[in-house]
Amino acid sequence: MNTMQHAERIFRQHGGMMRTSQALAAGIHARTLYRLRDLGMIERVTRGLYRWSDLPPLADPDLVAVASRVPKGVICLISALVFHEITTQIPHEVHVAVPRGVNVPRIDWPPVRGFRFSEASYSSGIEMHLIDDVTVSIYSAAKTVADCFKFRNTVGMDVAVEALRLALERGHAKPAEIEKFSQVCRVERVVAPYLGALL
């Protein structure tokens, strides 16, 4: 088996997508990796992340790229609202939460905005979703609504209220879940009047 076939086999064993460091650790030489890229056999998803080019197009390349580059990151705020279909906003960057003390690495594409969450807020309400064979951590709809109220000065109070309304209307979150996460995020007094008005 030649080096190109060997590299293809390794890529396919990893679901067709690998970080440069993974490929090198798996025995693919850097020269082979660059040759595969130059021949169009692999495509660059983002810096340091490559994907076998004959695979079907990614359903959500932005979330996949961020999940692959930010291992402790959790998709949050507007990006999570879009995922759960509880907003009319069109995101211009991927919002990702990390624990305090963790830096978001520089990513050339897509544009990313990192948010540092307290331990209690960071670790609550995380759901794991398989997108294009990549496990992506995303906050639940109820947790995301609470986060939007917490970060209302960043995302806008209108966005938070719309998310609350749509989450309830579309059955993506129950009032008790929203109350629970509002307490975790310490915004229960802010959320309560809006929640009461919608019930």
ChimeraX commands (.cxc) that place a marker at each C-alpha (Angstrom):
marker #1 position 0.00,0.00,0.00 radius 0.5
marker #1 position 1.47,3.37,-0.97 radius 0.5
marker #1 position 1.59,6.39,1.32 radius 0.5
marker #1 position -1.47,8.04,-0.25 radius 0.5
marker #1 position -3.63,4.93,0.18 radius 0.5
marker #1 position -2.34,4.53,3.73 radius 0.5
marker #1 position -3.28,8.15,4.49 radius 0.5
marker #1 position -6.75,7.69,2.98 radius 0.5
marker #1 position -7.35,4.61,5.11 radius 0.5
marker #1 position -6.36,6.50,8.26 radius 0.5
marker #1 position -8.57,9.48,7.36 radius 0.5
marker #1 position -11.56,7.22,6.73 radius 0.5
marker #1 position -10.98,5.41,10.03 radius 0.5
marker #1 position -11.35,8.85,11.68 radius 0.5
marker #1 position -14.62,9.66,9.91 radius 0.5
marker #1 position -12.85,11.48,7.06 radius 0.5
marker #1 position -11.75,14.45,9.16 radius 0.5
marker #1 position -8.56,14.94,11.17 radius 0.5
marker #1 position -6.56,17.66,12.83 radius 0.5
marker #1 position -2.97,18.01,11.61 radius 0.5
marker #1 position -1.65,16.82,14.97 radius 0.5
marker #1 position -3.90,13.72,14.82 radius 0.5
marker #1 position -2.76,12.89,11.29 radius 0.5
marker #1 position 0.91,13.20,12.22 radius 0.5
marker #1 position 0.41,11.10,15.37 radius 0.5
marker #1 position -1.39,8.44,13.29 radius 0.5
marker #1 position 1.63,8.08,11.00 radius 0.5
marker #1 position 0.80,10.37,8.09 radius 0.5
marker #1 position 3.95,12.32,7.18 radius 0.5
marker #1 position 3.60,16.10,6.84 radius 0.5
marker #1 position 4.76,15.89,3.19 radius 0.5
marker #1 position 1.98,13.39,2.46 radius 0.5
marker #1 position -0.58,15.61,4.16 radius 0.5
marker #1 position 0.44,18.64,2.07 radius 0.5
marker #1 position 0.50,16.54,-1.10 radius 0.5
marker #1 position -3.05,15.33,-0.40 radius 0.5
marker #1 position -4.09,18.95,0.05 radius 0.5
marker #1 position -2.33,20.12,-3.11 radius 0.5
marker #1 position -3.94,17.31,-5.15 radius 0.5
marker #1 position -7.39,18.23,-3.79 radius 0.5
marker #1 position -7.84,14.89,-2.04 radius 0.5
marker #1 position -8.33,16.64,1.30 radius 0.5
marker #1 position -9.78,20.09,1.93 radius 0.5
marker #1 position -9.01,22.54,4.68 radius 0.5
marker #1 position -12.01,23.11,6.95 radius 0.5
marker #1 position -10.13,25.63,9.09 radius 0.5
marker #1 position -6.55,26.07,10.21 radius 0.5
marker #1 position -5.18,22.70,11.28 radius 0.5
marker #1 position -8.32,20.72,10.35 radius 0.5
marker #1 position -8.61,18.71,7.13 radius 0.5
marker #1 position -11.41,16.63,5.62 radius 0.5
marker #1 position -11.42,14.02,2.84 radius 0.5
marker #1 position -12.83,15.91,-0.14 radius 0.5
marker #1 position -15.16,13.26,-1.64 radius 0.5
marker #1 position -17.37,13.19,1.46 radius 0.5
marker #1 position -20.82,14.83,1.34 radius 0.5
marker #1 position -20.79,18.56,2.19 radius 0.5
marker #1 position -20.85,19.44,5.89 radius 0.5
marker #1 position -24.30,20.30,7.23 radius 0.5
marker #1 position -22.91,22.92,9.61 radius 0.5
marker #1 position -19.22,23.56,8.86 radius 0.5
marker #1 position -18.96,26.50,11.27 radius 0.5
marker #1 position -20.05,24.53,14.35 radius 0.5
marker #1 position -17.94,21.53,13.31 radius 0.5
marker #1 position -14.85,23.72,12.86 radius 0.5
marker #1 position -15.30,25.41,16.24 radius 0.5
marker #1 position -16.01,22.10,18.05 radius 0.5
marker #1 position -12.86,20.62,16.52 radius 0.5
marker #1 position -10.64,23.58,17.44 radius 0.5
marker #1 position -12.08,24.42,20.90 radius 0.5
marker #1 position -12.32,21.10,22.81 radius 0.5
marker #1 position -13.69,22.71,26.01 radius 0.5
marker #1 position -15.97,25.05,24.10 radius 0.5
marker #1 position -19.77,24.91,24.29 radius 0.5
marker #1 position -21.85,26.58,21.57 radius 0.5
marker #1 position -23.85,29.32,23.29 radius 0.5
marker #1 position -25.99,32.46,22.96 radius 0.5
marker #1 position -27.00,33.42,19.37 radius 0.5
marker #1 position -25.31,30.35,17.83 radius 0.5
marker #1 position -27.21,28.03,20.20 radius 0.5
marker #1 position -30.47,29.93,19.56 radius 0.5
marker #1 position -30.03,29.36,15.82 radius 0.5
marker #1 position -29.29,25.66,16.38 radius 0.5
marker #1 position -32.48,25.28,18.46 radius 0.5
marker #1 position -34.46,27.44,15.98 radius 0.5
marker #1 position -35.64,29.89,18.62 radius 0.5
marker #1 position -34.47,33.16,17.09 radius 0.5
marker #1 position -34.86,35.27,13.97 radius 0.5
marker #1 position -31.26,36.50,14.29 radius 0.5
marker #1 position -28.66,35.74,11.62 radius 0.5
marker #1 position -25.31,35.13,13.32 radius 0.5
marker #1 position -22.15,36.77,11.98 radius 0.5
marker #1 position -19.86,34.81,14.28 radius 0.5
marker #1 position -19.94,31.61,16.31 radius 0.5
marker #1 position -20.53,32.19,20.02 radius 0.5
marker #1 position -18.67,29.71,22.21 radius 0.5
marker #1 position -18.48,29.47,26.00 radius 0.5
marker #1 position -15.36,28.35,27.85 radius 0.5
marker #1 position -14.63,28.08,31.57 radius 0.5
marker #1 position -12.87,30.99,33.24 radius 0.5
marker #1 position -9.12,30.72,32.77 radius 0.5
marker #1 position -9.41,29.01,29.36 radius 0.5
marker #1 position -8.53,30.92,26.21 radius 0.5
marker #1 position -10.28,30.45,22.87 radius 0.5
marker #1 position -7.60,29.66,20.26 radius 0.5
marker #1 position -7.21,31.93,17.27 radius 0.5
marker #1 position -9.40,30.60,14.46 radius 0.5
marker #1 position -9.14,32.14,11.00 radius 0.5
marker #1 position -12.57,30.83,9.92 radius 0.5
marker #1 position -15.33,31.03,10.98 radius 0.5
marker #1 position -15.31,34.25,13.02 radius 0.5
marker #1 position -15.57,33.23,16.68 radius 0.5
marker #1 position -16.45,35.16,19.82 radius 0.5
marker #1 position -15.54,33.55,23.13 radius 0.5
marker #1 position -17.40,34.05,26.40 radius 0.5
marker #1 position -15.99,33.04,29.79 radius 0.5
marker #1 position -18.61,31.45,32.02 radius 0.5
marker #1 position -18.41,30.74,35.76 radius 0.5
marker #1 position -18.02,27.05,36.63 radius 0.5
marker #1 position -21.68,26.61,37.64 radius 0.5
marker #1 position -22.95,28.35,34.53 radius 0.5
marker #1 position -20.45,26.68,32.19 radius 0.5
marker #1 position -21.16,23.11,33.31 radius 0.5
marker #1 position -25.00,23.35,33.38 radius 0.5
marker #1 position -27.30,22.43,30.52 radius 0.5
marker #1 position -24.76,21.00,28.08 radius 0.5
marker #1 position -26.15,18.73,25.37 radius 0.5
marker #1 position -24.03,16.65,23.00 radius 0.5
marker #1 position -25.13,16.65,19.36 radius 0.5
marker #1 position -23.58,14.63,16.53 radius 0.5
marker #1 position -23.12,16.95,13.54 radius 0.5
marker #1 position -21.29,15.57,10.51 radius 0.5
marker #1 position -19.77,12.78,12.67 radius 0.5
marker #1 position -18.34,15.35,15.09 radius 0.5
marker #1 position -19.67,15.61,18.65 radius 0.5
marker #1 position -20.59,19.24,19.29 radius 0.5
marker #1 position -21.36,20.56,22.79 radius 0.5
marker #1 position -24.32,22.95,22.72 radius 0.5
marker #1 position -26.33,24.43,25.59 radius 0.5
marker #1 position -29.95,23.29,25.79 radius 0.5
marker #1 position -32.68,25.64,24.64 radius 0.5
marker #1 position -33.69,26.45,28.24 radius 0.5
marker #1 position -30.10,27.13,29.35 radius 0.5
marker #1 position -29.50,29.28,26.26 radius 0.5
marker #1 position -32.56,31.42,27.06 radius 0.5
marker #1 position -31.22,32.00,30.58 radius 0.5
marker #1 position -27.76,32.81,29.17 radius 0.5
marker #1 position -29.27,35.36,26.81 radius 0.5
marker #1 position -30.91,37.15,29.75 radius 0.5
marker #1 position -27.57,37.07,31.59 radius 0.5
marker #1 position -25.78,38.52,28.55 radius 0.5
marker #1 position -28.69,40.80,27.61 radius 0.5
marker #1 position -26.37,43.80,27.31 radius 0.5
marker #1 position -24.39,41.89,24.66 radius 0.5
marker #1 position -27.11,40.11,22.66 radius 0.5
marker #1 position -29.96,42.57,23.34 radius 0.5
marker #1 position -32.99,42.26,25.61 radius 0.5
marker #1 position -35.25,41.90,22.56 radius 0.5
marker #1 position -33.29,38.80,21.48 radius 0.5
marker #1 position -33.60,37.26,24.95 radius 0.5
marker #1 position -37.36,37.90,25.16 radius 0.5
marker #1 position -37.93,36.57,21.63 radius 0.5
marker #1 position -35.94,33.41,22.49 radius 0.5
marker #1 position -38.04,32.89,25.62 radius 0.5
marker #1 position -41.28,33.29,23.66 radius 0.5
marker #1 position -40.21,30.99,20.80 radius 0.5
marker #1 position -38.79,28.33,23.15 radius 0.5
marker #1 position -42.14,28.13,24.96 radius 0.5
marker #1 position -44.29,28.35,21.80 radius 0.5
marker #1 position -42.31,25.67,19.98 radius 0.5
marker #1 position -42.06,23.36,22.97 radius 0.5
marker #1 position -38.26,23.47,23.11 radius 0.5
marker #1 position -38.23,24.37,26.81 radius 0.5
marker #1 position -40.56,24.03,29.76 radius 0.5
marker #1 position -41.13,26.93,32.18 radius 0.5
marker #1 position -39.61,24.89,35.06 radius 0.5
marker #1 position -36.40,24.32,33.05 radius 0.5
marker #1 position -36.10,28.01,32.26 radius 0.5
marker #1 position -36.65,28.88,35.94 radius 0.5
marker #1 position -33.97,26.36,36.99 radius 0.5
marker #1 position -31.35,27.72,34.59 radius 0.5
marker #1 position -32.33,31.31,35.43 radius 0.5
marker #1 position -31.34,30.53,39.03 radius 0.5
marker #1 position -28.03,29.00,37.88 radius 0.5
marker #1 position -27.33,32.16,35.84 radius 0.5
marker #1 position -28.62,34.40,38.67 radius 0.5
marker #1 position -31.17,36.16,36.48 radius 0.5
marker #1 position -34.38,34.71,37.95 radius 0.5
marker #1 position -35.65,38.19,38.93 radius 0.5
marker #1 position -35.05,39.47,35.39 radius 0.5
marker #1 position -36.69,36.47,33.69 radius 0.5
marker #1 position -39.68,36.01,36.04 radius 0.5
marker #1 position -41.84,38.93,34.80 radius 0.5
marker #1 position -41.38,37.95,31.13 radius 0.5
marker #1 position -42.00,34.29,31.88 radius 0.5
marker #1 position -45.12,35.17,33.88 radius 0.5
marker #1 position -46.47,37.33,31.06 radius 0.5
marker #1 position -46.07,34.52,28.52 radius 0.5
marker #1 position -47.72,31.77,30.58 radius 0.5
marker link #1:1,2 radius 0.2
marker link #1:2,3 radius 0.2
marker link #1:3,4 radius 0.2
marker link #1:4,5 radius 0.2
marker link #1:5,6 radius 0.2
marker link #1:6,7 radius 0.2
marker link #1:7,8 radius 0.2
marker link #1:8,9 radius 0.2
marker link #1:9,10 radius 0.2
marker link #1:10,11 radius 0.2
marker link #1:11,12 radius 0.2
marker link #1:12,13 radius 0.2
marker link #1:13,14 radius 0.2
marker link #1:14,15 radius 0.2
marker link #1:15,16 radius 0.2
marker link #1:16,17 radius 0.2
marker link #1:17,18 radius 0.2
marker link #1:18,19 radius 0.2
marker link #1:19,20 radius 0.2
marker link #1:20,21 radius 0.2
marker link #1:21,22 radius 0.2
marker link #1:22,23 radius 0.2
marker link #1:23,24 radius 0.2
marker link #1:24,25 radius 0.2
marker link #1:25,26 radius 0.2
marker link #1:26,27 radius 0.2
marker link #1:27,28 radius 0.2
marker link #1:28,29 radius 0.2
marker link #1:29,30 radius 0.2
marker link #1:30,31 radius 0.2
marker link #1:31,32 radius 0.2
marker link #1:32,33 radius 0.2
marker link #1:33,34 radius 0.2
marker link #1:34,35 radius 0.2
marker link #1:35,36 radius 0.2
marker link #1:36,37 radius 0.2
marker link #1:37,38 radius 0.2
marker link #1:38,39 radius 0.2
marker link #1:39,40 radius 0.2
marker link #1:40,41 radius 0.2
marker link #1:41,42 radius 0.2
marker link #1:42,43 radius 0.2
marker link #1:43,44 radius 0.2
marker link #1:44,45 radius 0.2
marker link #1:45,46 radius 0.2
marker link #1:46,47 radius 0.2
marker link #1:47,48 radius 0.2
marker link #1:48,49 radius 0.2
marker link #1:49,50 radius 0.2
marker link #1:50,51 radius 0.2
marker link #1:51,52 radius 0.2
marker link #1:52,53 radius 0.2
marker link #1:53,54 radius 0.2
marker link #1:54,55 radius 0.2
marker link #1:55,56 radius 0.2
marker link #1:56,57 radius 0.2
marker link #1:57,58 radius 0.2
marker link #1:58,59 radius 0.2
marker link #1:59,60 radius 0.2
marker link #1:60,61 radius 0.2
marker link #1:61,62 radius 0.2
marker link #1:62,63 radius 0.2
marker link #1:63,64 radius 0.2
marker link #1:64,65 radius 0.2
marker link #1:65,66 radius 0.2
marker link #1:66,67 radius 0.2
marker link #1:67,68 radius 0.2
marker link #1:68,69 radius 0.2
marker link #1:69,70 radius 0.2
marker link #1:70,71 radius 0.2
marker link #1:71,72 radius 0.2
marker link #1:72,73 radius 0.2
marker link #1:73,74 radius 0.2
marker link #1:74,75 radius 0.2
marker link #1:75,76 radius 0.2
marker link #1:76,77 radius 0.2
marker link #1:77,78 radius 0.2
marker link #1:78,79 radius 0.2
marker link #1:79,80 radius 0.2
marker link #1:80,81 radius 0.2
marker link #1:81,82 radius 0.2
marker link #1:82,83 radius 0.2
marker link #1:83,84 radius 0.2
marker link #1:84,85 radius 0.2
marker link #1:85,86 radius 0.2
marker link #1:86,87 radius 0.2
marker link #1:87,88 radius 0.2
marker link #1:88,89 radius 0.2
marker link #1:89,90 radius 0.2
marker link #1:90,91 radius 0.2
marker link #1:91,92 radius 0.2
marker link #1:92,93 radius 0.2
marker link #1:93,94 radius 0.2
marker link #1:94,95 radius 0.2
marker link #1:95,96 radius 0.2
marker link #1:96,97 radius 0.2
marker link #1:97,98 radius 0.2
marker link #1:98,99 radius 0.2
marker link #1:99,100 radius 0.2
marker link #1:100,101 radius 0.2
marker link #1:101,102 radius 0.2
marker link #1:102,103 radius 0.2
marker link #1:103,104 radius 0.2
marker link #1:104,105 radius 0.2
marker link #1:105,106 radius 0.2
marker link #1:106,107 radius 0.2
marker link #1:107,108 radius 0.2
marker link #1:108,109 radius 0.2
marker link #1:109,110 radius 0.2
marker link #1:110,111 radius 0.2
marker link #1:111,112 radius 0.2
marker link #1:112,113 radius 0.2
marker link #1:113,114 radius 0.2
marker link #1:114,115 radius 0.2
marker link #1:115,116 radius 0.2
marker link #1:116,117 radius 0.2
marker link #1:117,118 radius 0.2
marker link #1:118,119 radius 0.2
marker link #1:119,120 radius 0.2
marker link #1:120,121 radius 0.2
marker link #1:121,122 radius 0.2
marker link #1:122,123 radius 0.2
marker link #1:123,124 radius 0.2
marker link #1:124,125 radius 0.2
marker link #1:125,126 radius 0.2
marker link #1:126,127 radius 0.2
marker link #1:127,128 radius 0.2
marker link #1:128,129 radius 0.2
marker link #1:129,130 radius 0.2
marker link #1:130,131 radius 0.2
marker link #1:131,132 radius 0.2
marker link #1:132,133 radius 0.2
marker link #1:133,134 radius 0.2
marker link #1:134,135 radius 0.2
marker link #1:135,136 radius 0.2
marker link #1:136,137 radius 0.2
marker link #1:137,138 radius 0.2
marker link #1:138,139 radius 0.2
marker link #1:139,140 radius 0.2
marker link #1:140,141 radius 0.2
marker link #1:141,142 radius 0.2
marker link #1:142,143 radius 0.2
marker link #1:143,144 radius 0.2
marker link #1:144,145 radius 0.2
marker link #1:145,146 radius 0.2
marker link #1:146,147 radius 0.2
marker link #1:147,148 radius 0.2
marker link #1:148,149 radius 0.2
marker link #1:149,150 radius 0.2
marker link #1:150,151 radius 0.2
marker link #1:151,152 radius 0.2
marker link #1:152,153 radius 0.2
marker link #1:153,154 radius 0.2
marker link #1:154,155 radius 0.2
marker link #1:155,156 radius 0.2
marker link #1:156,157 radius 0.2
marker link #1:157,158 radius 0.2
marker link #1:158,159 radius 0.2
marker link #1:159,160 radius 0.2
marker link #1:160,161 radius 0.2
marker link #1:161,162 radius 0.2
marker link #1:162,163 radius 0.2
marker link #1:163,164 radius 0.2
marker link #1:164,165 radius 0.2
marker link #1:165,166 radius 0.2
marker link #1:166,167 radius 0.2
marker link #1:167,168 radius 0.2
marker link #1:168,169 radius 0.2
marker link #1:169,170 radius 0.2
marker link #1:170,171 radius 0.2
marker link #1:171,172 radius 0.2
marker link #1:172,173 radius 0.2
marker link #1:173,174 radius 0.2
marker link #1:174,175 radius 0.2
marker link #1:175,176 radius 0.2
marker link #1:176,177 radius 0.2
marker link #1:177,178 radius 0.2
marker link #1:178,179 radius 0.2
marker link #1:179,180 radius 0.2
marker link #1:180,181 radius 0.2
marker link #1:181,182 radius 0.2
marker link #1:182,183 radius 0.2
marker link #1:183,184 radius 0.2
marker link #1:184,185 radius 0.2
marker link #1:185,186 radius 0.2
marker link #1:186,187 radius 0.2
marker link #1:187,188 radius 0.2
marker link #1:188,189 radius 0.2
marker link #1:189,190 radius 0.2
marker link #1:190,191 radius 0.2
marker link #1:191,192 radius 0.2
marker link #1:192,193 radius 0.2
marker link #1:193,194 radius 0.2
marker link #1:194,195 radius 0.2
marker link #1:195,196 radius 0.2
marker link #1:196,197 radius 0.2
marker link #1:197,198 radius 0.2
marker link #1:198,199 radius 0.2
view
